[in-house]
Amino acid sequence: MSERDQGWIQLYCETNQEAFDTMIMAYKIAETENILLPVMVCIDGFYLTHSYEPVQIEKNEKVDAFLPAYKPVHYLDTKNPKSFGPIAYPNVFFEFREQQEVAMQKALEIIPKINEEFGKVFGRKYGDGLIDTYNMKDTKYALLCVGSVIGTAKETVDELRAQGKKVGLVKLKSVRPMPVKELKKACEKLKGIGVIDKHASLGFGGALTNDIKSALAGEKVSVTGFVAGLGGRDIDRVRLKKAFSILEKGEEGCWLR
């Protein structure tokens, strides 16, 4: 999360299956000619890297059909010489960063298309590729999460729904680029949304919370931040139910120990 402003697209995964699938999509996104940005496929250490779950490993032929051989646009060629280096001096650095921003905005259009195409070929897709929602039809209060905590959050929503509470969940898959338009639409009927932040911007709350507050600035929904899970600490249903309770009471966010 602390690397989110370095020019990489960041896609966060809930499960190992999603990580496998997103890796395939990541190549296609990164290799799109008007993007050409590196893509981080972000997964939670230990919770996904050191756990077992069934994963559908697709055959090479099927993946190759979806992801054909890479044909680079820019490469070393003595007949068409180009310079590749790690240094960008002040006379060009601004333009380089501007090009990255333009590519990020293009990615907001490309990622959903590739997600949809992947779904048609492999039978699995992840929301619109940028965000996904769970039980949001008549919801008044929702949590926004990234990564493996989504599974626990869904169980928490189900439990509270069974008690008659109108709660839901927003799953943020793409942190960079930030899907502002999609977030506004998902939250347009909410009274409040609580952001579960697994990264603290020390001295200024949760990093993701600050992003979501910026994305939803001017909207009716109130945004409350909860820092949790630092260092791999478990985010269980007790903590998530506490977040919902604080959200419904209109109290200030906190660090969910």
C-alpha positions in Angstrom: 0.0 0.0 0.0 2.9 2.4 0.7 4.0 2.0 -2.9 0.7 3.1 -4.4 2.1 6.3 -5.8 5.0 4.9 -7.7 3.3 4.5 -11.0 2.2 0.8 -10.7 -1.3 -0.4 -11.2 -2.4 -2.2 -8.0 -5.0 -4.9 -8.0 -5.8 -6.6 -4.7 -7.0 -10.2 -4.4 -9.4 -11.9 -2.0 -8.4 -15.5 -2.7 -5.6 -17.6 -4.3 -7.9 -18.3 -7.3 -8.4 -14.6 -7.8 -4.6 -14.1 -7.5 -4.0 -16.7 -10.2 -6.6 -15.2 -12.5 -5.5 -11.6 -11.9 -1.9 -12.6 -12.8 -3.1 -13.6 -16.2 -5.2 -10.4 -16.6 -2.3 -8.3 -15.3 -0.1 -9.2 -18.3 -2.8 -8.2 -20.7 -3.4 -4.9 -18.9 0.3 -4.1 -18.7 1.0 -4.9 -22.3 -1.9 -2.8 -23.7 -0.2 -0.2 -25.9 -1.7 2.9 -24.5 -1.0 1.7 -20.9 2.4 0.0 -20.7 2.5 0.3 -16.9 3.7 -2.4 -14.5 0.9 -4.2 -12.5 1.1 -5.3 -8.9 -1.0 -8.3 -8.1 -1.4 -7.7 -4.3 -2.1 -10.6 -1.9 -2.0 -10.9 1.9 1.1 -12.6 3.2 0.4 -15.7 5.3 -3.3 -15.6 4.8 -3.0 -16.5 1.1 0.7 -17.3 0.6 0.8 -19.9 3.4 -2.7 -21.4 3.1 -4.3 -24.1 1.0 -7.4 -23.8 -1.1 -8.6 -25.4 -4.3 -7.5 -23.4 -7.4 -8.4 -24.1 -11.0 -5.1 -24.0 -12.9 -5.9 -23.4 -16.5 -4.2 -25.2 -19.4 -1.4 -23.4 -21.2 -3.2 -23.5 -24.5 -6.3 -21.7 -23.1 -4.2 -19.0 -21.4 -2.1 -18.6 -24.6 -5.3 -18.0 -26.6 -6.3 -15.3 -24.1 -2.8 -13.9 -23.7 -0.9 -14.2 -27.0 2.8 -13.8 -27.4 4.1 -10.4 -26.3 5.1 -8.1 -29.1 6.9 -5.2 -27.5 6.4 -1.7 -28.9 9.7 -0.4 -27.4 12.9 -2.5 -27.5 16.6 -2.2 -28.3 17.1 -2.1 -32.1 20.3 -0.8 -33.7 18.3 0.2 -36.8 15.9 2.3 -34.6 18.1 3.3 -31.6 16.4 4.3 -28.3 17.7 5.1 -24.9 16.5 3.2 -21.8 17.7 4.3 -18.4 16.7 4.8 -14.7 17.4 8.5 -14.6 14.8 11.2 -15.6 16.3 14.7 -15.3 14.1 17.8 -14.5 13.7 18.7 -18.2 11.7 15.4 -18.8 10.6 14.0 -15.5 7.4 16.1 -15.3 6.3 14.8 -18.8 7.1 11.2 -17.8 4.9 11.4 -14.8 2.2 13.1 -16.8 2.3 10.2 -19.3 1.9 7.7 -16.4 -1.2 9.6 -15.1 -2.7 9.5 -18.6 -2.1 5.8 -18.8 -3.7 5.3 -15.4 -6.8 7.0 -16.6 -6.8 4.8 -19.7 -6.5 1.7 -17.4 -9.9 2.6 -15.8 -11.4 1.8 -19.2 -9.2 -1.2 -20.1 -9.3 -3.1 -16.8 -13.1 -3.7 -16.9 -12.9 -4.8 -20.6 -10.2 -7.4 -19.8 -12.1 -8.6 -16.7 -15.2 -9.1 -18.9 -13.2 -10.9 -21.6 -11.6 -13.1 -19.0 -15.0 -14.0 -17.6 -16.3 -15.1 -21.0 -13.2 -17.3 -21.6 -12.7 -18.8 -18.1 -16.1 -18.5 -16.5 -14.8 -16.3 -13.6 -14.7 -12.5 -13.2 -14.4 -10.1 -10.3 -17.1 -7.5 -10.2 -16.4 -5.0 -13.0 -12.6 -5.5 -12.5 -12.3 -2.3 -10.4 -14.8 -2.9 -7.6 -17.4 -5.5 -6.5 -20.3 -5.3 -4.1 -22.1 -7.6 -1.7 -25.6 -7.2 -0.4 -25.8 -3.6 -1.3 -29.4 -3.4 -2.7 -31.1 -1.8 0.4 -28.0 -1.1 2.5 -27.6 1.9 4.8 -24.2 1.1 6.2 -21.3 -0.7 4.5 -17.7 -1.6 5.0 -15.1 -1.2 2.3 -12.2 -3.7 2.3 -9.4 -5.0 0.2 -7.7 -8.4 0.1 -8.4 -11.6 2.1 -10.5 -9.9 4.8 -13.3 -9.8 2.2 -14.3 -13.4 3.0 -14.7 -12.7 6.7 -16.5 -9.4 5.9 -19.0 -11.3 3.8 -19.7 -13.7 6.7 -20.1 -10.8 9.0 -22.6 -9.1 6.7 -24.6 -12.4 6.4 -24.7 -12.7 10.2 -25.9 -9.1 10.7 -28.4 -9.4 7.8 -29.9 -12.4 9.6 -30.5 -10.1 12.6 -32.3 -7.6 10.4 -29.5 -5.1 9.9 -29.3 -3.5 6.5 -25.5 -3.7 6.0 -23.3 -4.5 3.0 -19.8 -4.6 1.6 -17.8 -2.9 -1.1 -14.8 -4.8 -2.3 -12.1 -2.5 -3.8 -10.0 -4.5 -6.2 -8.2 -1.6 -8.0 -6.5 0.8 -5.6 -4.5 2.3 -8.4 -6.0 3.6 -10.5 -8.7 4.6 -8.0 -12.2 4.0 -9.5 -13.8 7.2 -8.2 -16.9 7.1 -10.5 -17.6 3.4 -9.6 -17.2 4.1 -5.9 -19.6 7.1 -6.0 -22.2 5.0 -7.7 -21.8 2.1 -5.2 -22.1 4.5 -2.2 -24.8 6.9 -3.5 -27.6 5.5 -1.3 -25.5 4.9 1.8 -25.6 6.8 5.1 -22.1 5.7 6.1 -19.2 3.6 4.9 -16.4 2.2 7.1 -13.0 1.7 5.5 -11.0 -1.2 6.9 -7.4 0.0 6.6 -4.5 -2.5 6.8 -2.0 0.3 6.3 -1.5 3.3 8.6 -0.2 6.6 7.3 1.3 7.4 10.6 0.3 10.8 11.8 -2.7 11.0 9.5 -4.9 7.9 9.9 -5.4 5.1 7.5 -3.9 5.6 4.0 -6.9 4.0 2.2 -9.3 5.9 4.3 -7.8 9.2 3.2 -8.1 8.1 -0.4 -11.7 7.1 0.0 -12.6 10.3 1.7 -11.0 12.2 -1.2 -12.8 10.0 -3.8 -16.2 10.6 -2.0 -15.7 14.3 -1.2 -19.0 16.2 -1.7 -21.1 13.0 -1.5 -23.8 12.5 1.1 -22.2 9.4 2.6 -20.0 9.8 5.6 -16.6 8.0 5.6 -15.2 6.4 8.8 -11.8 4.9 9.0 -10.7 1.8 11.0 -7.0 0.7 11.1 -6.8 -3.1 11.6 -4.7 -6.2 10.9 -1.3 -4.5 11.1 1.6 -7.0 11.2 -0.8 -9.8 10.0 -3.1 -9.6 13.1 -6.4 -11.4 12.4 -9.4 -9.3 11.5 -12.2 -11.4 12.8 -16.0 -11.0 12.8 -15.9 -9.5 16.4 -13.8 -6.6 15.1 -15.8 -6.1 12.0 -19.1 -6.1 13.9 -17.6 -3.5 16.2 -16.8 -1.4 13.1 -20.4 -1.7 11.9 -21.7 -0.7 15.4 -19.5 2.4 15.5 -20.5 3.3 12.0 -24.2 3.0 12.8 -23.8 5.1 16.0 -22.0 7.8 14.1 -19.0 7.6 16.3 -15.4 8.3 15.3 -13.3 5.6 13.8 -10.5 3.8 15.7 -7.8 1.3 15.6 -9.5 -2.1 15.9 -7.1 -4.0 18.2 
